[in-house]
């Protein structure tokens, strides 16, 4: 299974953030990590103007000036279980921490269900091409599609299947425009866990 992570990494963190015993970092679960781009200092010369009320919202932090670019990594994961409702990933009964960041608050952290083998498993690599915000136009275009594109390019001719929820027509059209509309697909069904 392929997964991209685009996180801004602070230049020199004092200590890594604490991880609860029931979770583990995605990077430590990866069988292979490919660095696409390392974080670099960034001199931003633009600014975003918001009203005082909007500026104080927690979500406005994403619009503040960036001091570094994002580090982009491609993770190859093995022996993971995907919860189709929350899109959380588990490995060895532990929640992979970064997959819980945008998961719905109702999502379970229990990992007792070992998952089922996907139907028509033909040995292809699975590419998880979505996140919990996939239905949002901006997130689909700036996170999901680039992750799908890079993951398929890194496959280098190996057989692959996209793992996606049911798509809206505009999302399918965007895959078609990139030439990926015909890639074999595993459509996630509600209430399932796959491995």
C-alpha positions in Angstrom: 0.0 0.0 0.0 1.4 3.4 -0.9 0.8 6.6 1.2 2.1 10.1 0.9 2.7 12.4 3.8 3.1 16.1 3.3 3.9 17.6 6.7 5.8 20.8 7.5 8.7 19.7 9.7 10.0 22.3 12.1 13.7 23.2 11.5 15.0 21.9 14.9 12.3 20.4 17.2 13.3 20.2 20.9 11.8 16.7 21.2 9.5 14.6 19.1 5.8 14.9 20.1 4.7 12.2 22.5 3.0 9.2 21.0 0.6 7.2 23.2 1.4 3.5 23.7 -1.5 2.5 21.5 -0.1 4.3 18.5 3.1 4.4 16.5 4.5 6.8 13.9 3.8 6.1 10.3 7.5 6.3 9.4 8.4 3.5 11.9 5.7 1.3 10.4 6.9 1.7 6.8 8.7 -1.1 5.0 10.2 1.5 2.7 10.3 5.3 2.7 11.1 7.3 -0.4 11.9 11.0 0.1 10.3 13.1 -2.6 11.3 16.5 -1.2 13.0 17.5 2.1 11.8 20.5 4.1 13.8 23.6 3.4 13.8 27.1 5.0 11.4 29.4 3.1 11.5 33.2 2.8 7.8 34.1 2.3 7.3 37.5 0.8 3.5 37.5 0.7 0.9 37.7 3.4 -2.8 36.8 3.8 -5.1 39.5 5.1 -8.0 38.2 7.3 -10.4 40.0 9.5 -9.6 39.9 13.3 -12.4 37.4 13.8 -11.2 35.0 11.1 -7.6 35.4 12.0 -8.3 34.1 15.6 -9.9 30.9 14.4 -7.8 27.8 14.9 -8.2 26.8 11.2 -6.6 30.1 10.1 -3.2 28.9 11.2 -2.9 27.1 7.9 -2.9 30.5 6.2 -0.2 32.0 8.3 3.3 32.6 6.8 5.2 29.4 6.3 8.8 29.4 7.5 9.7 26.0 5.8 8.4 24.0 2.9 6.7 20.7 3.5 8.7 17.5 3.6 7.1 15.0 1.2 7.6 11.3 1.7 6.2 8.2 0.1 5.6 5.3 2.5 5.3 1.6 1.5 3.3 -0.2 4.1 2.9 -3.9 4.6 0.6 -5.9 6.9 -1.8 -3.0 7.6 -5.5 -2.9 8.3 -7.6 0.0 6.8 -10.8 1.0 8.5 -13.0 2.1 5.6 -15.2 4.5 7.6 -12.4 6.6 9.2 -9.5 5.8 6.8 -7.4 5.0 9.9 -4.6 2.5 9.4 -3.5 -0.1 12.0 -0.5 -2.3 12.1 0.1 -5.0 14.7 -2.9 -3.8 16.6 -1.5 -0.3 16.9 -3.0 2.8 15.3 -0.6 4.6 12.9 -0.7 8.1 14.5 -0.7 10.3 11.4 -3.7 8.5 9.9 -5.8 9.6 12.9 -5.1 13.4 12.5 -8.1 14.2 10.3 -10.3 11.2 11.2 -13.8 11.8 12.4 -14.2 12.2 16.2 -16.5 9.1 16.4 -13.9 6.9 14.8 -12.8 3.9 16.9 -9.2 3.4 17.9 -9.8 -0.3 18.5 -7.7 -2.5 16.3 -9.0 -5.9 17.3 -10.5 -6.7 13.9 -7.8 -8.1 11.7 -9.6 -7.1 8.5 -10.4 -9.2 5.5 -8.5 -9.8 2.3 -9.8 -7.5 -0.4 -12.0 -9.2 -3.0 -10.3 -10.3 -6.2 -6.9 -9.9 -4.6 -4.5 -10.4 -7.5 -1.2 -9.5 -5.8 -1.3 -5.9 -7.0 0.0 -3.1 -4.8 -2.8 -1.0 -3.2 -2.6 2.7 -3.4 -4.6 4.5 -0.8 -5.7 7.6 -2.8 -7.8 9.5 -0.3 -7.9 11.0 3.2 -10.9 11.9 5.5 -11.3 15.2 3.7 -11.4 13.7 0.2 -14.9 15.0 -0.6 -13.6 18.6 -0.2 -12.7 20.0 -3.6 -9.5 21.7 -2.4 -8.3 18.6 -0.5 -9.0 16.3 -3.5 -7.1 18.5 -5.9 -4.1 19.4 -3.6 -3.7 16.2 -1.6 -5.4 13.2 -3.0 -4.7 13.6 -6.7 -1.0 14.4 -6.3 -0.6 11.4 -4.0 -2.3 9.2 -6.5 -0.2 10.6 -9.3 3.1 10.2 -7.5 2.3 6.7 -6.2 1.4 5.5 -9.7 4.5 7.0 -11.1 6.6 5.3 -8.5 5.0 1.9 -9.3 7.3 1.8 -12.4 5.0 -0.7 -14.3 4.2 -2.9 -11.3 0.4 -3.8 -11.1 -1.5 -1.4 -8.8 -5.1 -0.9 -7.6 -6.4 2.4 -6.3 -8.2 2.2 -2.9 -10.9 4.9 -3.0 -14.4 5.6 -1.5 -17.3 6.0 -3.9 -16.3 9.1 -6.0 -18.4 12.1 -7.0 -18.6 12.6 -10.8 -16.2 15.5 -10.7 -13.6 13.4 -8.8 -13.9 10.6 -11.4 -13.5 13.2 -14.2 -10.3 14.5 -12.6 -8.9 10.9 -12.6 -10.0 10.5 -16.2 -8.2 13.8 -17.1 -4.9 12.5 -15.6 -5.4 9.2 -17.5 -6.0 7.2 -14.3 -9.7 6.5 -14.8 -9.1 3.0 -16.0 -6.7 1.9 -13.2 -8.2 -1.1 -11.4 -9.9 0.0 -8.2 -11.0 -1.3 -4.8 -14.0 0.8 -3.8 -14.3 1.0 0.0 -17.6 -0.2 1.4 -18.9 1.3 4.7 -18.2 -0.6 7.9 -15.4 -2.8 6.5 -11.7 -3.3 7.4 -9.4 -4.6 4.8 -5.8 -5.8 5.0 
